[in-house]
């Protein structure tokens, strides 16, 4: 009987102080695990991707695609699906571009088009940004101009070339007018879409801290609408580049100089298919280069800074 009196009470009967200490230890362990997990996430985000993996994931797929296209092209030439004056081989196109290079004209041709496209795009940016803000924030302006902008964005740029020639003649003004009419609607609509996605809470918070008028546009409206705005800029550049090629292709004159569009038209006039395909290749390469070197990094940075894209 004495042994039964000296038995320890079960653990379920532990004192409240001991239970509280155990709960605190569990909470501390759980918090430490959470902090460790967050540290691990931060470490993984900040770790740099190895160069070999970057080349394998980013450079290898397009390189393989280019090789496949060239192989199919060469196969079509070898099978004589079309006469060689209609479907030249890749080597014939390369020789045509090399001839232009040896003439010392190809860099000037590319620069003529790129400088025109850049200047036209910058002017379109200056015009489209305040226009987009007005359409986004003023209901009367949106009701009046919003449908017109959407319609202009869907209108092929080449449709403006005859009218621009009649208005301005065979001058640079014709080319820039076509570029503006092609790029402004896309940039403005992109900004409108970005403003429409802003949370009302952000706008109210800006008013509370005194960010109204131009200050609100600079510090609240434009930064919050930046993802949509950048998408509009990308699309605006694509439209301006296409508009420029259409204008250069149709509006040809010695006073206008020679751009990529004029080079393409020259190949058509002389039935020089290697030169035609070479000009098309140059137009494609410039468009891809501007996208990869300028707009793609800008878009990644904007999305990453807003937590919409994982850092890589």
Residue frames relative to the residue before (quaternion, step in Angstrom):
aa qw qx qy qz dx dy dz
X 1.0000 0.0000 0.0000 0.0000 0.00 0.00 0.00
X 0.6180 0.5625 -0.3471 0.4257 3.57 1.08 -0.75
X 0.6399 0.5458 -0.3370 0.4233 3.57 1.04 -0.78
X 0.6478 0.5211 -0.3292 0.4476 3.55 1.03 -0.69
X 0.6378 0.5345 -0.3379 0.4397 3.61 1.06 -0.56
X 0.7149 0.4519 -0.2589 0.4666 3.61 1.12 -0.60
X 0.4300 0.7009 -0.4773 0.3098 3.66 1.24 0.07
X 0.4682 -0.6742 0.4981 0.2795 3.56 -1.08 0.84
X 0.5237 -0.6309 0.4558 0.3463 3.58 -1.04 0.64
X 0.5962 -0.5733 0.4090 0.3854 3.60 -1.09 0.53
X 0.6508 -0.5522 0.3657 0.3712 3.54 -1.26 0.52
X 0.5814 0.5982 -0.3769 0.4026 3.54 1.15 -0.53
X 0.6863 0.4612 -0.2811 0.4871 3.51 1.20 -0.36
X 0.2876 0.7791 -0.5138 0.2151 3.62 1.18 0.43
X 0.6227 -0.5746 0.3860 0.3647 3.50 -1.21 0.58
X 0.6145 -0.5606 0.3967 0.3883 3.63 -1.12 0.50
X 0.6141 0.5557 -0.3593 0.4301 3.60 1.03 -0.70
X 0.6587 0.5030 -0.3107 0.4654 3.58 0.97 -0.85
X 0.6411 0.5170 -0.3269 0.4634 3.59 1.01 -0.75
X 0.6468 0.5140 -0.3244 0.4607 3.58 0.97 -0.79
X 0.6455 0.5143 -0.3233 0.4629 3.57 0.99 -0.82
X 0.6490 0.5139 -0.3220 0.4594 3.57 0.98 -0.78
X 0.6410 0.5141 -0.3239 0.4690 3.56 1.00 -0.78
X 0.6398 0.5195 -0.3280 0.4617 3.57 1.01 -0.79
X 0.6411 0.5157 -0.3307 0.4623 3.57 1.01 -0.81
X 0.6449 0.5183 -0.3249 0.4582 3.59 0.98 -0.81
X 0.6527 0.5076 -0.3158 0.4654 3.57 0.98 -0.84
X 0.6504 0.5168 -0.3177 0.4572 3.56 0.99 -0.85
X 0.6550 0.5048 -0.3156 0.4654 3.58 0.98 -0.83
X 0.6502 0.5149 -0.3162 0.4606 3.56 1.00 -0.82
X 0.6491 0.5112 -0.3098 0.4704 3.58 1.02 -0.83
X 0.6446 0.5163 -0.3232 0.4620 3.57 0.98 -0.80
X 0.6446 0.5141 -0.3236 0.4642 3.57 1.02 -0.75
X 0.6395 0.5222 -0.3223 0.4631 3.54 1.04 -0.80
X 0.6557 0.5047 -0.3120 0.4669 3.59 0.96 -0.86
X 0.6366 0.5249 -0.3305 0.4582 3.56 1.02 -0.78
X 0.6462 0.5200 -0.3173 0.4597 3.56 1.03 -0.80
X 0.6555 0.5005 -0.3111 0.4722 3.55 0.98 -0.82
X 0.6272 0.5271 -0.3333 0.4666 3.58 1.01 -0.77
X 0.6502 0.5175 -0.3179 0.4564 3.55 1.01 -0.84
X 0.6370 0.5201 -0.3255 0.4667 3.56 1.02 -0.78
X 0.6522 0.5096 -0.3148 0.4646 3.57 0.95 -0.87
X 0.6539 0.5181 -0.3150 0.4525 3.55 0.94 -0.87
X 0.6688 0.4982 -0.3061 0.4592 3.56 0.97 -0.83
X 0.6454 0.5260 -0.3222 0.4505 3.56 1.04 -0.78
X 0.7318 0.4438 -0.2396 0.4583 3.55 0.93 -0.88
X 0.5313 0.6368 -0.4168 0.3722 3.58 1.21 -0.29
X 0.4012 -0.7228 0.5135 0.2300 3.56 -0.96 0.86
X 0.4657 -0.6647 0.5112 0.2827 3.51 -1.09 0.78
X 0.5030 -0.6519 0.4607 0.3312 3.63 -0.84 0.87
X 0.6005 -0.5960 0.4034 0.3485 3.55 -1.12 0.75
X 0.6410 0.5330 -0.3383 0.4365 3.58 0.95 -0.82
X 0.6630 0.4919 -0.3105 0.4712 3.58 0.99 -0.81
X 0.6279 0.5350 -0.3372 0.4536 3.59 1.00 -0.77
X 0.6665 0.4897 -0.3017 0.4742 3.57 0.93 -0.89
X 0.6588 0.5199 -0.3120 0.4454 3.57 0.99 -0.83
X 0.7468 0.4127 -0.2227 0.4716 3.58 0.94 -0.86
X 0.7748 0.3600 -0.1870 0.4848 3.59 1.01 -0.74
X 0.7725 0.3718 -0.2010 0.4739 3.60 0.85 -0.87
X 0.6479 0.5636 -0.3340 0.3886 3.59 0.97 -0.77
X 0.6651 0.5115 -0.3442 0.4215 3.68 0.77 -0.84
X 0.6974 0.4332 -0.3184 0.4739 3.67 0.76 -0.80
X 0.6089 0.5462 -0.3639 0.4456 3.60 1.07 -0.64
X 0.6481 0.5033 -0.3143 0.4773 3.58 0.99 -0.83
X 0.6389 0.5275 -0.3282 0.4538 3.60 0.99 -0.81
X 0.6484 0.5113 -0.3181 0.4658 3.59 0.96 -0.84
X 0.6479 0.5159 -0.3194 0.4605 3.59 0.94 -0.86
X 0.6527 0.5122 -0.3167 0.4596 3.59 0.96 -0.83
X 0.6488 0.5112 -0.3216 0.4629 3.59 0.93 -0.84
X 0.6643 0.4952 -0.3056 0.4691 3.58 0.92 -0.89
X 0.6417 0.5217 -0.3274 0.4570 3.59 1.02 -0.78
X 0.6624 0.4881 -0.3075 0.4780 3.60 0.95 -0.85
X 0.6293 0.5351 -0.3242 0.4611 3.57 1.02 -0.82
X 0.6792 0.4772 -0.2893 0.4768 3.58 0.86 -0.95
X 0.6293 0.5314 -0.3358 0.4569 3.59 1.03 -0.72
X 0.6484 0.5069 -0.3199 0.4693 3.59 0.97 -0.83
X 0.6433 0.5100 -0.3180 0.4742 3.59 1.05 -0.75
X 0.6741 0.4995 -0.2995 0.4543 3.57 0.93 -0.91
X 0.6913 0.4572 -0.2772 0.4860 3.60 1.05 -0.69
X 0.3540 -0.7729 0.4613 0.2540 3.59 1.35 -0.01
X 0.1150 0.8074 -0.5630 0.1340 3.55 0.82 1.03
X 0.7605 0.0806 -0.0557 0.6419 3.55 1.25 -0.57
X 0.5880 -0.5421 0.4318 0.4172 3.63 -1.14 0.39
X 0.6189 -0.5985 0.3644 0.3550 3.55 -1.12 0.68
X 0.6285 0.5209 -0.3592 0.4524 3.62 1.13 -0.40
X 0.6769 0.4247 -0.2901 0.5265 3.59 1.32 -0.17
X 0.7858 0.1123 -0.0566 0.6056 3.58 1.06 -0.72
X 0.0969 -0.8155 0.5691 0.0416 3.60 0.08 1.23
X 0.5628 -0.5889 0.4574 0.3568 3.54 -1.28 0.31
X 0.6603 -0.4876 0.3710 0.4342 3.60 -1.20 0.25
X 0.6367 0.5331 -0.3332 0.4465 3.58 1.03 -0.73
X 0.6334 0.5244 -0.3313 0.4626 3.59 1.03 -0.73
X 0.6378 0.5038 -0.3240 0.4842 3.59 1.03 -0.75
X 0.6304 0.5264 -0.3284 0.4666 3.57 0.99 -0.81
X 0.6513 0.5103 -0.3198 0.4617 3.60 0.95 -0.82
X 0.6354 0.5234 -0.3364 0.4573 3.60 1.01 -0.74
X 0.6664 0.4765 -0.3028 0.4871 3.59 0.97 -0.81
X 0.6306 0.5286 -0.3367 0.4578 3.57 1.03 -0.74
X 0.6269 0.5312 -0.3381 0.4588 3.59 1.04 -0.72
X 0.6453 0.4979 -0.3186 0.4839 3.58 0.99 -0.80
X 0.6235 0.5365 -0.3341 0.4603 3.58 1.06 -0.73
X 0.6807 0.4812 -0.2946 0.4672 3.59 0.90 -0.89
X 0.6111 0.5340 -0.3493 0.4684 3.59 1.16 -0.48
X 0.4076 -0.7277 0.4544 0.3127 3.56 1.24 -0.44
X 0.5452 0.6487 -0.3773 0.3735 3.59 1.20 0.41
X 0.5872 0.6482 -0.3795 0.3016 3.57 1.04 -0.66
X 0.6503 0.5081 -0.3294 0.4588 3.61 0.97 -0.76
X 0.6458 0.5168 -0.3182 0.4634 3.56 1.02 -0.77
X 0.6291 0.5306 -0.3275 0.4641 3.57 1.04 -0.77
X 0.6746 0.4830 -0.2969 0.4728 3.57 0.86 -0.95
X 0.6715 0.5036 -0.3064 0.4491 3.60 0.88 -0.90
X 0.5973 0.5669 -0.3612 0.4375 3.59 1.04 -0.75
X 0.7150 0.4359 -0.2624 0.4795 3.59 0.84 -0.93
X 0.6623 0.5098 -0.3221 0.4446 3.60 0.89 -0.86
X 0.6642 0.4944 -0.3163 0.4630 3.61 0.93 -0.83
X 0.6351 0.5112 -0.3290 0.4764 3.59 1.01 -0.74
X 0.6721 0.5002 -0.3025 0.4546 3.56 0.89 -0.91
X 0.6645 0.5041 -0.3113 0.4554 3.59 0.94 -0.85
X 0.6744 0.4852 -0.3055 0.4653 3.59 0.89 -0.88
X 0.6570 0.5048 -0.3109 0.4658 3.57 0.94 -0.83
X 0.6487 0.5125 -0.3191 0.4633 3.57 1.02 -0.78
X 0.6495 0.5133 -0.3246 0.4575 3.61 0.95 -0.80
X 0.6461 0.4928 -0.3229 0.4853 3.59 0.98 -0.78
X 0.6375 0.5205 -0.3250 0.4659 3.59 0.99 -0.79
X 0.6239 0.5417 -0.3305 0.4561 3.57 1.07 -0.74
X 0.6627 0.5029 -0.3012 0.4662 3.58 0.95 -0.89
X 0.6900 0.4674 -0.2789 0.4772 3.60 1.01 -0.77
X 0.7289 0.4795 -0.2547 0.4171 3.57 0.83 -1.01
X 0.6140 0.5836 -0.3705 0.3811 3.63 1.00 -0.66
X 0.7093 0.3991 -0.2964 0.4998 3.68 0.69 -0.83
X 0.6083 0.5499 -0.3612 0.4440 3.59 1.07 -0.64
X 0.6612 0.5044 -0.3035 0.4651 3.59 0.95 -0.85
X 0.6402 0.5176 -0.3249 0.4655 3.59 1.02 -0.77
X 0.6458 0.5120 -0.3233 0.4651 3.59 0.97 -0.79
X 0.6693 0.4919 -0.3025 0.4675 3.57 0.88 -0.90
X 0.6860 0.5016 -0.2891 0.4407 3.58 0.97 -0.82
X 0.8027 0.3446 -0.1523 0.4623 3.60 0.93 -0.86
X 0.7207 0.3694 -0.2373 0.5364 3.62 1.17 -0.40
X 0.4031 -0.7597 0.4572 0.2268 3.57 -0.44 1.22
X 0.6444 0.5242 -0.3348 0.4449 3.60 0.94 -0.80
X 0.6597 0.4972 -0.3044 0.4743 3.57 0.97 -0.87
X 0.6373 0.5200 -0.3352 0.4594 3.59 0.98 -0.77
X 0.6666 0.5029 -0.3102 0.4545 3.57 0.90 -0.87
X 0.7116 0.4595 -0.2588 0.4642 3.58 1.05 -0.76
X 0.8123 0.2992 -0.1195 0.4861 3.59 0.82 -1.03
X 0.5334 0.6690 -0.4092 0.3169 3.61 1.07 -0.62
X 0.6994 0.4443 -0.2998 0.4729 3.65 0.73 -0.89
X 0.6157 0.5468 -0.3522 0.4448 3.59 1.08 -0.66
X 0.6459 0.5159 -0.3234 0.4605 3.60 0.97 -0.82
X 0.6527 0.5030 -0.3192 0.4681 3.57 0.96 -0.84
X 0.6577 0.5036 -0.3170 0.4619 3.58 0.99 -0.76
X 0.6531 0.5090 -0.3145 0.4642 3.58 0.99 -0.82
X 0.6289 0.5434 -0.3421 0.4384 3.58 1.05 -0.71
X 0.7111 0.4408 -0.2611 0.4816 3.59 1.06 -0.68
X 0.5537 0.6129 -0.3945 0.4028 3.61 1.26 -0.21
X 0.4616 -0.6763 0.4851 0.3070 3.64 -0.78 0.91
X 0.5264 -0.6710 0.4275 0.2999 3.56 -0.89 0.96
X 0.6069 0.5824 -0.3635 0.4004 3.58 1.03 -0.70
X 0.5730 0.6042 -0.3853 0.3976 3.60 1.16 -0.45
X 0.6576 0.5202 -0.3148 0.4447 3.60 1.15 -0.51
X 0.5315 0.6769 -0.4075 0.3053 3.60 1.14 -0.49
X 0.6747 0.4759 -0.3371 0.4524 3.68 0.72 -0.83
X 0.6582 0.5019 -0.3194 0.4613 3.58 0.93 -0.85
X 0.6610 0.5055 -0.3163 0.4555 3.60 0.94 -0.84
X 0.6235 0.5282 -0.3474 0.4599 3.60 1.04 -0.68
X 0.6517 0.4997 -0.3160 0.4751 3.59 1.00 -0.81
X 0.6801 0.4991 -0.2962 0.4479 3.59 0.96 -0.85
X 0.8474 0.2063 -0.0433 0.4874 3.57 0.72 -1.12
X 0.4591 -0.6724 0.4642 0.3488 3.59 1.22 -0.20
X 0.6606 -0.4817 0.3815 0.4313 3.57 -1.30 -0.19
X 0.3599 0.7064 -0.5140 0.3275 3.55 0.41 1.30
X 0.6837 -0.4630 0.3602 0.4341 3.55 -1.31 0.10
X 0.5653 0.6071 -0.3875 0.4021 3.59 1.13 -0.58
X 0.6053 0.5551 -0.3533 0.4479 3.59 1.07 -0.68
X 0.6790 0.4901 -0.2947 0.4603 3.57 0.86 -0.97
X 0.6943 0.4700 -0.2917 0.4604 3.59 0.85 -0.91
X 0.6023 0.5500 -0.3631 0.4503 3.60 1.07 -0.61
X 0.6607 0.4932 -0.3071 0.4754 3.59 0.96 -0.84
X 0.6368 0.5240 -0.3282 0.4606 3.59 0.99 -0.80
X 0.6643 0.5030 -0.3094 0.4582 3.60 0.89 -0.89
X 0.6835 0.4865 -0.2929 0.4587 3.57 0.86 -0.92
X 0.6720 0.4795 -0.3053 0.4747 3.59 1.16 -0.44
X 0.7554 0.4261 -0.2145 0.4493 3.59 0.99 -0.83
X 0.6167 0.5997 -0.3584 0.3627 3.61 0.93 -0.85
X 0.6791 0.4873 -0.3368 0.4335 3.68 0.73 -0.83
X 0.6566 0.5173 -0.3236 0.4434 3.61 0.96 -0.80
X 0.6680 0.4874 -0.3062 0.4717 3.60 0.91 -0.88
X 0.6678 0.5031 -0.3059 0.4554 3.59 0.89 -0.91
X 0.6766 0.4810 -0.3020 0.4687 3.60 0.89 -0.85
X 0.6134 0.5366 -0.3524 0.4599 3.60 1.07 -0.62
X 0.6609 0.4905 -0.3038 0.4800 3.57 0.99 -0.82
X 0.6231 0.5308 -0.3400 0.4630 3.60 1.00 -0.74
X 0.6564 0.5011 -0.3105 0.4707 3.58 0.95 -0.86
X 0.6512 0.5132 -0.3199 0.4585 3.60 1.00 -0.75
X 0.6578 0.4955 -0.3125 0.4734 3.60 0.97 -0.81
X 0.6442 0.5375 -0.3290 0.4334 3.59 0.98 -0.77
X 0.6868 0.4828 -0.2850 0.4626 3.61 1.15 -0.53
X 0.4786 0.6669 -0.4492 0.3526 3.61 1.23 -0.03
X 0.4657 -0.6708 0.5010 0.2865 3.56 -0.97 0.88
X 0.5271 -0.6457 0.4405 0.3335 3.64 -0.88 0.85
X 0.5779 0.5969 -0.3744 0.4118 3.58 1.15 -0.62
X 0.6364 0.5297 -0.3316 0.4521 3.60 1.01 -0.76
X 0.6618 0.5002 -0.3100 0.4646 3.56 0.96 -0.83
X 0.6552 0.4961 -0.3168 0.4736 3.60 0.98 -0.80
X 0.6325 0.5241 -0.3332 0.4628 3.59 1.03 -0.75
X 0.6335 0.5271 -0.3327 0.4584 3.58 1.03 -0.72
X 0.6495 0.5063 -0.3209 0.4678 3.58 0.99 -0.77
X 0.6292 0.5513 -0.3381 0.4310 3.58 1.01 -0.80
X 0.7413 0.3912 -0.2277 0.4956 3.60 0.93 -0.83
X 0.6183 -0.6042 0.3267 0.3820 3.59 1.26 0.23
X 0.4811 0.6540 -0.4491 0.3729 3.59 1.24 0.26
X 0.2539 0.7552 -0.5543 0.2409 3.56 0.14 1.33
X 0.7666 0.3377 -0.2525 0.4843 3.55 -1.26 0.30
X 0.8236 -0.1600 0.1424 0.5251 3.55 -1.01 -0.82
X 0.6096 0.5440 -0.3589 0.4513 3.58 1.09 -0.64
X 0.6528 0.5024 -0.3166 0.4703 3.59 0.99 -0.76
X 0.6220 0.5322 -0.3407 0.4623 3.57 1.04 -0.72
X 0.7065 0.4775 -0.2682 0.4483 3.56 0.89 -0.95
X 0.8056 0.3360 -0.1495 0.4644 3.58 0.80 -1.02
X 0.7688 0.3182 -0.1820 0.5240 3.62 1.14 -0.42
X 0.7551 0.4436 -0.2477 0.4143 3.54 0.51 -1.23
X 0.7326 0.4321 -0.2566 0.4591 3.60 0.66 -1.06
X 0.6604 0.4873 -0.3424 0.4572 3.66 0.86 -0.77
X 0.6754 0.4890 -0.3095 0.4570 3.60 0.95 -0.79
X 0.7216 0.4268 -0.2416 0.4887 3.60 1.08 -0.70
X 0.3633 0.7970 -0.4436 0.1900 3.59 1.28 -0.02
X 0.6362 0.5235 -0.3742 0.4256 3.70 0.82 -0.71
X 0.6903 0.4535 -0.2844 0.4868 3.59 0.88 -0.88
X 0.6193 0.5522 -0.3336 0.4476 3.56 1.08 -0.76
X 0.6599 0.4970 -0.3113 0.4697 3.60 0.93 -0.86
X 0.6229 0.5212 -0.3438 0.4713 3.60 1.02 -0.72
X 0.6455 0.5086 -0.3169 0.4736 3.56 1.03 -0.74
X 0.6283 0.5300 -0.3353 0.4604 3.58 1.06 -0.71
X 0.6354 0.5236 -0.3294 0.4622 3.57 0.97 -0.82
X 0.6916 0.4623 -0.2793 0.4796 3.55 0.86 -0.95
X 0.6216 0.5467 -0.3375 0.4482 3.57 1.08 -0.72
X 0.6446 0.4998 -0.3284 0.4763 3.59 0.99 -0.77
X 0.6351 0.5260 -0.3392 0.4527 3.59 0.95 -0.81
X 0.6762 0.4790 -0.2946 0.4760 3.58 0.94 -0.87
X 0.6553 0.5060 -0.3296 0.4538 3.60 0.95 -0.78
X 0.6486 0.5092 -0.3235 0.4642 3.61 1.00 -0.75
X 0.6521 0.4930 -0.3114 0.4845 3.58 1.00 -0.80
X 0.6465 0.5177 -0.3207 0.4595 3.59 0.97 -0.83
X 0.6389 0.5320 -0.3224 0.4525 3.56 1.00 -0.83
X 0.6638 0.4955 -0.3166 0.4621 3.59 0.89 -0.85
X 0.6363 0.5173 -0.3341 0.4646 3.59 1.00 -0.77
X 0.6713 0.4949 -0.3034 0.4608 3.59 0.92 -0.88
X 0.6787 0.4804 -0.3025 0.4660 3.60 0.90 -0.87
X 0.6379 0.5487 -0.3307 0.4273 3.57 1.06 -0.69
X 0.7507 0.3813 -0.2033 0.4998 3.58 1.01 -0.83
X 0.7511 0.3563 -0.2006 0.5183 3.58 0.84 -0.98
X 0.1288 0.7996 -0.5676 0.1479 3.57 0.11 1.30
X 0.1912 0.7510 -0.6087 0.1703 3.53 -0.95 0.97
X 0.5770 -0.5901 0.4209 0.3763 3.63 -1.05 0.61
X 0.6318 0.5481 -0.3361 0.4331 3.58 1.09 -0.66
X 0.6636 0.5201 -0.3021 0.4449 3.59 1.16 -0.54
X 0.4528 -0.6697 0.4772 0.3447 3.61 1.16 -0.28
X 0.4811 -0.6500 0.5120 0.2896 3.53 -1.34 -0.10
X 0.0277 -0.7708 0.6363 -0.0172 3.53 -0.72 1.17
X 0.7496 -0.3774 0.2683 0.4730 3.56 -1.25 -0.20
X 0.6284 0.5306 -0.3416 0.4549 3.58 1.06 -0.68
X 0.6572 0.4927 -0.3071 0.4806 3.58 0.99 -0.83
X 0.6170 0.5359 -0.3440 0.4623 3.59 1.06 -0.71
X 0.6409 0.5185 -0.3141 0.4710 3.57 1.01 -0.81
X 0.6656 0.4883 -0.3010 0.4773 3.59 0.97 -0.83
X 0.6151 0.5406 -0.3509 0.4541 3.60 1.04 -0.68
X 0.6445 0.5115 -0.3195 0.4701 3.59 0.98 -0.79
X 0.6451 0.5124 -0.3272 0.4628 3.59 1.02 -0.75
X 0.6557 0.5253 -0.3203 0.4376 3.59 0.90 -0.93
X 0.7583 0.3650 -0.1963 0.5032 3.59 0.93 -0.87
X 0.4178 -0.7281 0.4519 0.3020 3.59 1.30 0.19
X 0.3792 0.7126 -0.4835 0.3385 3.55 1.09 0.81
X 0.1921 -0.8399 0.4980 0.0981 3.56 0.16 1.30
X 0.6084 0.5304 -0.3831 0.4491 3.67 0.94 -0.55
X 0.6591 0.4895 -0.3134 0.4772 3.59 1.00 -0.77
X 0.6138 0.5441 -0.3459 0.4556 3.59 1.05 -0.74
X 0.7013 0.4455 -0.2741 0.4843 3.58 0.81 -0.97
X 0.6176 0.5358 -0.3516 0.4559 3.60 1.07 -0.62
X 0.6472 0.5008 -0.3200 0.4774 3.60 0.99 -0.78
X 0.6283 0.5209 -0.3340 0.4716 3.58 1.00 -0.80
X 0.6461 0.5221 -0.3169 0.4577 3.59 0.96 -0.84
X 0.6566 0.5043 -0.3144 0.4644 3.59 0.96 -0.82
X 0.6259 0.5289 -0.3316 0.4675 3.60 0.99 -0.80
X 0.6658 0.5009 -0.2972 0.4664 3.56 0.96 -0.89
X 0.6722 0.5078 -0.3031 0.4455 3.58 0.90 -0.89
X 0.6431 0.5076 -0.3320 0.4675 3.60 0.98 -0.78
X 0.6532 0.5155 -0.3180 0.4544 3.59 0.91 -0.86
X 0.6734 0.4775 -0.2951 0.4810 3.59 0.92 -0.90
X 0.6476 0.5374 -0.3242 0.4321 3.59 0.95 -0.84
X 0.6562 0.4961 -0.3165 0.4723 3.60 0.92 -0.87
X 0.6461 0.5257 -0.3206 0.4510 3.57 0.98 -0.82
X 0.7258 0.4486 -0.2536 0.4557 3.59 0.81 -0.99
X 0.7338 0.4425 -0.2400 0.4562 3.59 0.96 -0.81
X 0.7934 0.3073 -0.1467 0.5045 3.60 1.04 -0.64
X 0.8121 0.3386 -0.1822 0.4389 3.56 0.36 -1.20
X 0.6413 0.5249 -0.3428 0.4423 3.61 0.95 -0.74
X 0.6759 0.4546 -0.3218 0.4827 3.69 0.83 -0.77
X 0.6287 0.5333 -0.3437 0.4496 3.60 1.00 -0.73
X 0.6726 0.4900 -0.3011 0.4658 3.57 0.91 -0.88
X 0.6412 0.5185 -0.3301 0.4594 3.61 0.95 -0.81
X 0.6610 0.5111 -0.3152 0.4500 3.58 0.92 -0.85
X 0.6559 0.5063 -0.3149 0.4630 3.59 0.92 -0.87
X 0.6935 0.4690 -0.2870 0.4656 3.59 0.84 -0.93
X 0.6521 0.5123 -0.3244 0.4551 3.60 0.99 -0.76
X 0.6571 0.5137 -0.3196 0.4497 3.59 0.96 -0.79
X 0.7135 0.4088 -0.2474 0.5124 3.59 1.19 -0.43
X 0.5428 -0.6570 0.3850 0.3543 3.56 1.24 0.26
X 0.5092 0.6601 -0.4123 0.3675 3.58 1.23 0.36
X 0.7584 0.2332 -0.1478 0.5904 3.56 1.29 -0.07
X 0.4356 -0.6986 0.4991 0.2706 3.58 -0.80 0.98
X 0.4801 -0.6628 0.4928 0.2956 3.56 -0.99 0.84
X 0.0101 -0.8032 0.5946 -0.0345 3.55 -0.89 1.00
